[in-house]
Amino acid sequence: MRTTKKEPKTYSTETELIYGKTVSKKWDFNHHVVPPISSSSTFRLDSAKRGAQGFAEFAHHAEGVTIESCAPIYVYDRLGEPNKEMLEENLATAERGEMAVTFSTGMAAVSAALGSLTGMGDEIIAHNIIYGCTYSLLTNWYPRYKITTQFVDMKELSSVKKAITPRTRVIYFESPVNPTLELIDISAISEIVKEINKQRTPERKIYVVIDNTFASPYCQRPLELGADFVLASLTKGICGFGTDMGGVVVGPRWSYDIIMLYRKDFGGALAAKSAWPILVYGLPSLPTRMRQQMSTAMEVATFLENDSRISYVSYPGLKSFPQYELAQKQMRDYDGNFAPGSILFFSLKGKTPKIRRDRGEKVINSLAKKAYTITLAVSLGHIRTLVEHPSSMTHSAIPLAEQIKKGIDPGGIRLSIGLEKPRDIIRDLSEALKIL
Ligand SMILES: *Cc1c(COP(=O)(O)O)cnc(C)c1O
């Protein structure tokens, strides 16, 4: 153990994401500067007694014991091992939560959060545009367990209020919404739920659960805005380099044991070999990457906004963004600076949806063939700029008329800004737009 204990609390969050807890109970190394990769699926137990204690203590924290203060008895990787637990400490710090549990993918985190908080007969209220696989989870799988979902437009606070029934247990949304980038007012919705919860017993409380993948904790911390749980795909901005998949749920202390049990039994544990690069490279570099990517996103958004072939650009950092005021309220970095994220959505002009969709595809195809700095690929938040056409790709399962109703313009293109020089991205974009 290191004997010189430094107190991270007196340092800034950004610095803390590099060093973590300087003395972590999750690892007993003396002289490593970087934590070693843990690559052991099982752990030696010195005695039957230690084995029994390891099983007994798993997901059974005594009241008042902090998660950080526990030196765990490691038994088996799926239950817990050092790399993911150090990453969990740092993710809790990043999201300003009391605890974090990691998962093998973002979807494993989504299903663990919702699966731990609901049971037969319960109802979820979700925004009417959500990540495709989350939509499939709610509509194809949960009805089998008699868990139903109402989809409402959460930009309208009154429709959220109206939708709540005695069966409601979870309010679920993403903000910014994928791919339109529209925002949902996190603190306003949390306030509504807090009011309603005053009349409910603890067993029937409603929880506000937010998928924070798009913003990343650097740009937005839903727990500080009143949400109960925040989850994210680590595959995107937090890993940042496009090398590993992962997910995380961050929330209150009391939920730690049940979410750990869910992970143990449903099995979506993050591989230690994936936890390590996120712990060592991804999370420590998130603030620096985000700052650069946001500044480039602003330049690219401004360039697109001034191009006559573009009908509109949706980027929360632009003054023309319809919810600019809300963006300024809830998207803030750790120092309180405006942090509108690194993803933008823009749409091409065209009289009919069909013309716009064809144009969108044309521009995408041209980028795919010719651009050096822009890659046609799903995912986002990477150091490489990624582009996709939601209408014909990620959101193609939604019929065209329905897409338009939901604000997914068929001519819309989603751009996730990377670390390339802004002028190189702009050069590739202007080259591709010439095809119109
Ligand atoms: C990618 C993504 C997910 C799912 O994450 P995986 O790591 O791919 O399982 C969930 N929500 C949002 C908003 C995403 O972008």
The ligand as an SDF file (V2000), in Angstrom:
LIG
                    3D

 15 15  0  0  0  0  0  0  0  0999 V2000
  -24.3870    3.2890  -28.2760 C   0  0  0  0  0  0  0  0  0  0  0  0
  -25.4750    3.7070  -27.3900 C   0  0  0  0  0  0  0  0  0  0  0  0
  -26.0500    2.8050  -26.4890 C   0  0  0  0  0  0  0  0  0  0  0  0
  -25.6490    1.3560  -26.4010 C   0  0  0  0  0  0  0  0  0  0  0  0
  -24.3120    1.1830  -26.0750 O   0  0  0  0  0  0  0  0  0  0  0  0
  -23.4600   -0.1200  -26.5220 P   0  0  0  0  0  0  0  0  0  0  0  0
  -22.1630    0.0810  -25.8420 O   0  0  0  0  0  0  0  0  0  0  0  0
  -23.3960   -0.0880  -28.0130 O   0  0  0  0  0  0  0  0  0  0  0  0
  -24.2230   -1.3090  -26.0400 O   0  0  0  0  0  0  0  0  0  0  0  0
  -27.0650    3.2670  -25.6650 C   0  0  0  0  0  0  0  0  0  0  0  0
  -27.4880    4.5550  -25.7270 N   0  0  0  0  0  0  0  0  0  0  0  0
  -26.9580    5.4340  -26.5940 C   0  0  0  0  0  0  0  0  0  0  0  0
  -27.4740    6.8350  -26.6110 C   0  0  0  0  0  0  0  0  0  0  0  0
  -25.9390    5.0440  -27.4540 C   0  0  0  0  0  0  0  0  0  0  0  0
  -25.4400    5.9390  -28.3060 O   0  0  0  0  0  0  0  0  0  0  0  0
  1  2  1  0
  2  3  1  0
  2 14  2  0
  3  4  1  0
  3 10  2  0
  4  5  1  0
  5  6  1  0
  6  7  2  0
  6  8  1  0
  6  9  1  0
 10 11  1  0
 11 12  2  0
 12 13  1  0
 12 14  1  0
 14 15  1  0
M  END
$$$$
